[in-house]
Amino acid sequence: YDARVQKVARAVVQLFQHAGVNFAVMGKEERCLGECSRRMGEEFVFQELAEHNIQALAGHDVKRIVTHCPHCLNSLRQDYPEVGGNYQVLHHTALLAELQAAGKLPTRDTVNGAVTFHDPCYLGRVQGETEAPRSLLRTMLPDAGALQEPARRGKETACCGAGGGRMWFDDEAETRIGRDRIDELIGTGAETVVTGCPFCLRMVTDGVAERDDGPAVKDVAELLIEMVRVAREDT
């Protein structure tokens, strides 16, 4: 329902279409996976949501799932098998990196200015996926020096403040967890902060907005679709 995150979903769909991927979306049959509900102690709500989703997925004989949310990635891999849902689950950066390596998402231009990547906790620390987003970024940057890494990165990344259900807490701006992470990302001097999580996208965007002349904040897919469009226009 977040209009900002809908742009990420559209970018992913456009990239899949450009690469010729055969895929489908669940549409109105899909409900929230219930990850936040379980983390906040609402086990009954999680069970209810999981039961609905598993039945809907079974109705379409789904075996492989791609998500742009690391929280959903973790829930589908770790929580859903407990209640009968077993799937091959990929983060969108993993599949996009696979498609790009196969030559299906060529880029012919580079991103202007330095970039820093914020590893989402559930992607880097929990699932250990740190290379796929960086491999995509490297193909869009003019040189290795354009990727300005923060001190805490990869499997040692720092939280944006939204995990464990805190996305929904009405904290005062000055007491939010993750404020030091925003300072750290801005401190890299990068003109664009890139991430791969809808929660991180919202939290980092809000945190940067509190600063004067802060960097742009984008998902990896949003950056990639811009470069793919340039390549397509040049052909």
C-alpha positions in Angstrom: 0.0 0.0 0.0 3.0 2.3 0.2 3.2 4.3 -3.0 7.0 4.7 -2.7 7.5 0.9 -2.5 5.1 0.3 -5.4 7.7 2.0 -7.6 10.2 -0.7 -6.6 7.7 -3.4 -7.4 7.1 -1.8 -10.8 10.8 -1.5 -11.5 11.3 -5.2 -10.7 8.4 -6.2 -13.0 9.8 -4.0 -15.9 13.2 -5.6 -15.5 11.7 -9.1 -15.6 9.8 -8.2 -18.7 12.9 -6.8 -20.4 14.8 -9.9 -19.5 12.0 -12.2 -20.9 11.3 -13.8 -17.5 8.1 -15.9 -17.4 6.5 -14.9 -14.1 3.2 -14.1 -12.5 1.9 -12.1 -9.5 -0.8 -13.2 -7.1 -2.8 -10.0 -7.2 -5.7 -9.9 -4.8 -5.1 -13.5 -3.7 -1.9 -12.4 -1.9 -1.9 -11.2 1.6 0.8 -10.0 4.0 3.0 -12.9 4.9 2.6 -12.0 8.6 6.3 -11.7 9.4 5.8 -8.5 11.5 2.8 -10.0 13.3 4.9 -13.0 14.4 7.8 -10.8 15.5 5.5 -8.7 17.6 3.9 -11.7 19.3 0.7 -12.0 17.2 1.1 -15.7 16.5 -2.6 -16.3 15.7 -2.5 -13.5 13.1 0.6 -15.0 11.6 -0.9 -18.5 11.4 -4.1 -17.2 9.8 -2.2 -15.2 7.2 0.2 -18.1 6.5 -2.6 -20.6 6.0 -4.3 -18.3 3.5 -1.1 -17.7 1.5 -0.1 -21.3 1.5 -3.4 -22.4 0.1 -3.4 -19.6 -2.5 0.2 -20.6 -3.6 -0.7 -24.3 -3.8 -3.7 -23.4 -6.0 -1.2 -22.2 -8.6 1.4 -24.9 -8.0 4.0 -22.2 -7.0 7.5 -23.6 -6.5 9.8 -20.5 -6.9 9.1 -17.1 -5.3 10.9 -13.8 -5.7 10.5 -11.0 -3.2 12.0 -7.6 -2.8 11.5 -7.6 0.9 14.2 -9.4 3.0 11.7 -9.8 5.9 9.4 -11.8 3.5 12.5 -13.7 2.3 13.4 -14.7 5.8 9.8 -15.6 6.7 9.2 -17.7 3.6 12.5 -19.5 4.2 12.4 -19.9 8.0 8.8 -19.6 9.2 6.6 -21.0 6.4 8.2 -24.5 6.4 7.0 -24.8 10.0 3.4 -24.5 8.8 3.7 -26.5 5.5 5.0 -23.9 3.0 8.1 -25.1 1.3 9.5 -23.0 -1.6 12.6 -21.9 -3.3 12.8 -18.2 -2.4 15.0 -15.6 -3.9 15.6 -11.9 -3.1 15.1 -9.8 -6.2 18.7 -8.8 -6.3 19.8 -12.4 -6.6 17.6 -13.1 -9.6 18.5 -9.7 -11.2 22.2 -10.5 -10.8 21.6 -13.9 -12.4 19.8 -12.3 -15.3 22.5 -9.7 -15.8 25.3 -12.2 -15.7 23.4 -14.0 -18.5 23.5 -10.8 -20.6 19.7 -10.3 -20.3 19.9 -6.9 -18.6 22.7 -5.0 -20.4 23.6 -1.4 -19.3 25.5 1.1 -21.3 25.7 4.1 -19.0 27.0 4.6 -15.4 25.5 6.2 -12.4 26.6 9.8 -11.8 28.4 10.3 -8.5 29.4 8.0 -5.7 27.0 5.4 -4.3 26.9 3.6 -0.9 24.9 0.4 -0.2 23.0 -0.1 3.0 22.8 -3.9 3.7 19.3 -4.7 5.1 19.7 -6.8 8.3 17.5 -9.7 7.1 19.4 -9.8 3.8 23.0 -9.4 5.0 23.2 -10.5 8.6 20.4 -13.1 8.6 20.5 -14.6 5.1 24.1 -13.8 4.3 23.3 -12.4 0.8 25.8 -9.5 0.3 27.3 -10.1 -3.1 24.3 -10.0 -5.4 23.4 -6.3 -4.9 27.0 -5.3 -5.1 27.6 -7.2 -8.3 24.7 -5.3 -9.8 26.0 -2.0 -8.6 29.5 -2.6 -9.9 28.1 -2.9 -13.5 26.5 0.5 -13.1 29.4 2.4 -11.6 32.3 4.0 -13.5 35.0 2.4 -11.2 35.4 0.6 -8.0 36.0 3.8 -6.1 32.5 5.0 -6.8 31.1 2.5 -4.3 31.7 4.1 -0.9 31.1 1.4 1.7 30.0 2.4 5.2 32.1 1.1 8.2 29.4 -1.4 9.1 28.5 -3.5 6.0 27.7 -6.9 4.7 27.1 -9.4 7.5 28.1 -6.8 10.1 25.6 -4.2 8.8 23.7 -1.9 11.1 19.9 -1.7 11.6 17.8 1.0 10.0 15.5 0.8 13.0 12.5 -1.0 11.4 13.2 -4.6 12.3 11.2 -6.7 14.9 8.0 -4.8 14.2 9.5 -1.4 15.0 8.5 -0.2 11.6 5.0 0.4 13.1 6.2 2.1 16.3 5.3 5.8 16.6 8.7 6.8 17.9 9.8 10.4 18.1 12.3 11.3 15.4 15.1 12.1 17.9 14.7 8.7 19.7 14.4 6.4 16.7 16.8 3.4 16.5 19.0 3.8 13.5 19.7 7.5 13.6 23.5 6.7 13.9 23.1 4.5 10.8 21.8 7.5 8.8 24.8 9.6 10.0 27.1 6.7 8.9 25.6 6.5 5.4 25.7 10.2 4.9 29.2 10.3 6.2 30.4 8.2 3.3 29.9 11.2 1.1 27.9 9.3 -1.4 25.3 11.1 -3.6 23.0 8.1 -3.6 22.2 5.6 -0.8 21.0 2.3 -2.3 19.3 -0.5 -0.4 17.2 -3.6 -1.1 14.4 -3.6 1.5 11.1 -1.6 1.6 11.5 -1.1 5.3 15.0 0.3 4.9 14.0 2.4 2.0 11.3 4.1 4.1 13.5 4.5 7.3 16.6 5.8 5.4 14.5 8.1 3.3 12.8 9.6 6.4 16.2 9.9 8.2 17.9 11.6 5.3 15.0 14.0 4.9 15.7 15.4 8.3 19.2 16.5 7.1 19.9 19.4 4.8 20.9 18.4 1.2 21.0 14.7 2.0 21.7 12.0 -0.7 19.0 10.4 -2.8 17.7 7.0 -1.6 16.8 4.3 -4.1 16.3 0.5 -4.3 18.8 -1.4 -6.4 16.1 -2.2 -8.9 15.2 1.4 -9.4 18.8 2.3 -10.2 19.1 -0.7 -12.6 15.9 0.0 -14.6 17.3 3.5 -15.2 20.5 2.1 -16.7 18.6 -0.6 -18.7 16.4 2.1 -20.2 19.4 4.0 -21.3 20.8 0.9 -23.0 17.5 0.2 -24.7 17.3 3.8 -26.0 20.8 3.6 -27.4 20.0 0.5 -29.5 
